Amino acid sequence: MPESESAPRPVRLSVDYEHASRTWWDAGGQALWESITEGFDGSSVVLDAHMAESWLAEARRIPGWDAGHEYAPHPIAVRPVDEDEELDY
């Protein structure tokens, strides 16, 4: 694959402990989260960008996704994985 067409970088999804609402978790978010974190520590997971976007699309459909404060609007935070970060797949 040419450098200009490189695959999207993986992303890290992690529990945003600043998000105070339990609505999303109680409305099905807990089961959805556990479906991708099984076998990991449970507080974060690294996924390829396409898998993460698919999961996030489903997560956004659950009531309470936008119920947090401005500084923590969603129960799950998304951030790119640093190029030099070691990944445990």
Buried (B, 14 or more C-beta within 10 A) or exposed (E): EEEEEEEEEBBBBBBBEEBEBEBBBEBBBBEBBEEBBEEEEEEBBBBBBEBBEEBBEEBEEBEBBEBBEEEBBBBBBBEEBEEEEEEEE
